[in-house]
Amino acid sequence: MKKLYCFDFDGTLTYKDTMFMYLKFYNPAKYHVQFLRHVPLFILLKLRLAQAEKVKKSFIGSILKGQAQEKIEKKSRQFFDHHYPKIVRENALDFINNIDRNNTQSLLVTASLDIWTKPFADAFQMQLVSTRAEFKNGIFTGNFVGKNCNGKEKLERIKEEINNKKYDKIIAFGDTSGDKPMLKWANEGHYQFFH
């Protein structure tokens, strides 16, 4: 029996949102200044008067834009070493560790950037489907390659990744409205399963 597992990352497998954690870890002083500057945008976002992708790009860019890819990746590994497995829900980790790897493909599907989620995907032995950071000449431009990997885009990117492969069963796990299209599409959609 051929299975496909699709796991959302932030909140589903972890206790916290890793974007804020990583940016704070990367540069605490700059993080606090930019966080305060972005509060009005965060409020507009809560009121649904701002686009999530724009706010996210602005906030991430305000801290990481112009930084060398090498430095960013080094910090990502340090971030991973510092927080893994503490920030991962124990029952989620147990579940992942007990997946029968024969005839199974597992995807970590996240709106978070590949920058800091790649080490986690590697640790989980999963392929990463995420929002992609754009680098030019080894420097982060502050932009994304393609769209923010959330909502309908998550599903599009999963389909792109599996490229018409057939599965007997598709099982998805998520915890927010941004996971709903993926959960509806799967044979088994689990909402807040590990909470």
C-alpha positions in Angstrom: 0.0 0.0 0.0 1.5 3.3 -1.1 1.0 6.2 1.2 1.6 9.9 1.1 1.9 11.9 4.4 1.6 15.7 4.3 2.5 17.5 7.5 2.1 21.2 8.2 4.9 22.4 10.4 4.2 25.4 12.6 1.7 24.7 15.3 1.0 21.2 13.9 4.3 19.5 14.6 5.7 22.4 16.8 4.5 24.2 19.8 5.3 27.6 18.4 5.5 29.6 15.2 9.1 29.2 14.1 9.3 32.4 12.0 9.3 34.7 15.0 11.6 32.4 16.9 14.2 32.2 14.0 14.2 35.9 13.3 14.7 36.7 17.0 17.4 34.1 17.2 19.1 35.6 14.1 19.4 39.1 15.4 17.6 39.9 18.7 18.2 43.6 18.7 17.0 44.2 15.1 14.1 41.8 15.8 12.7 43.9 18.6 13.0 47.2 16.7 11.4 45.7 13.5 8.7 43.9 15.5 7.5 47.2 17.0 7.7 48.8 13.6 5.5 46.1 12.2 2.9 46.1 15.0 0.4 48.2 12.9 0.8 45.8 10.0 0.2 42.8 12.3 -3.0 44.5 13.6 -4.2 45.1 10.0 -3.4 41.4 9.3 -5.5 40.3 12.2 -8.3 42.4 10.9 -7.8 40.9 7.5 -7.0 44.4 6.0 -3.5 43.4 5.0 -2.1 40.6 2.8 -0.3 37.9 4.8 2.3 37.5 2.1 3.2 41.2 2.0 3.4 41.6 5.8 5.5 38.4 6.0 7.9 39.6 3.3 8.2 43.0 4.8 9.0 41.6 8.3 11.4 38.9 7.2 13.1 41.3 4.8 13.5 43.9 7.5 15.8 41.5 9.3 17.4 39.2 6.7 17.5 41.2 3.5 21.1 41.7 2.3 22.4 38.9 4.5 24.8 36.3 3.0 23.3 32.9 2.3 26.2 31.3 4.1 25.5 33.2 7.3 21.8 32.5 7.1 22.3 28.8 6.7 24.8 28.7 9.5 22.4 30.4 11.8 19.6 28.0 10.7 21.7 25.0 11.7 22.4 26.7 15.1 18.7 27.4 15.5 17.9 23.8 14.7 20.6 22.5 17.1 19.3 24.8 19.8 15.6 24.0 19.5 15.3 20.4 18.2 13.6 18.3 19.5 12.3 20.7 22.3 9.9 22.6 20.1 8.5 19.5 18.4 5.4 18.0 20.0 6.4 14.6 21.6 3.5 12.7 20.1 4.1 14.2 16.7 7.8 13.1 16.9 6.7 9.6 18.0 4.3 9.4 15.1 7.0 10.5 12.6 9.6 8.1 14.0 7.1 5.2 13.6 6.3 5.8 10.0 7.0 2.7 7.9 9.4 4.2 5.3 8.6 1.4 2.8 6.2 2.6 0.1 5.7 5.9 1.9 6.5 9.4 0.9 6.4 12.1 3.5 6.3 15.9 2.9 6.8 18.8 5.3 4.5 21.4 3.8 4.9 24.8 5.3 4.4 28.5 4.8 7.6 29.1 6.7 10.8 29.7 4.7 13.1 26.9 3.5 15.9 28.9 5.2 15.1 27.6 8.7 12.8 24.6 8.0 15.2 22.6 5.9 17.2 21.1 8.9 13.9 20.0 10.4 12.7 18.4 7.2 16.0 16.5 7.0 15.7 15.4 10.6 12.2 14.1 9.9 13.4 12.4 6.7 10.8 14.4 4.7 10.9 16.3 1.5 10.4 20.0 2.1 7.6 21.9 0.4 7.9 25.5 1.6 8.0 29.2 0.9 11.3 29.7 -0.9 13.8 32.5 -0.1 15.3 34.2 -3.1 19.1 34.6 -3.2 21.1 36.5 -5.8 24.9 36.1 -5.9 24.7 34.5 -2.4 22.7 37.3 -0.9 19.1 37.2 0.3 17.0 39.7 -1.7 14.1 39.9 0.8 11.9 38.3 -1.8 10.3 34.8 -2.2 10.7 32.5 -5.2 7.0 32.1 -6.2 4.2 32.5 -3.8 3.8 32.1 0.0 3.2 28.4 0.5 -0.2 28.7 2.3 -3.8 27.8 1.6 -4.5 26.8 -2.0 -0.8 27.3 -2.8 0.1 24.5 -0.4 -2.0 22.1 -2.4 -0.6 23.3 -5.7 2.9 22.8 -4.5 2.1 19.3 -3.1 0.7 18.3 -6.5 3.8 19.8 -8.2 6.0 17.8 -5.9 4.3 14.4 -6.3 4.0 15.0 -10.1 1.0 12.7 -10.9 2.3 9.8 -8.7 -0.6 7.6 -7.5 -1.1 6.8 -3.8 -3.5 4.3 -2.2 -3.9 6.7 0.7 -3.1 10.4 1.3 -3.0 11.5 4.9 -2.6 15.2 5.9 -2.2 17.0 9.2 -2.8 20.7 9.8 -3.9 23.1 12.5 -5.1 26.4 10.8 -7.4 27.6 8.0 -4.3 27.8 5.7 -4.2 24.0 5.8 -7.8 23.4 4.9 -7.4 22.9 1.1 -4.7 20.3 1.8 -6.8 18.6 4.5 -9.9 18.5 2.3 -7.9 17.0 -0.7 -6.4 14.2 1.4 -8.2 10.9 1.9 -7.7 11.5 5.6 -7.4 15.1 6.9 -6.5 15.5 10.5 -7.0 18.9 12.2 -5.0 19.6 15.3 -4.3 15.9 15.6 -1.2 16.2 17.8 -2.6 19.0 20.1 
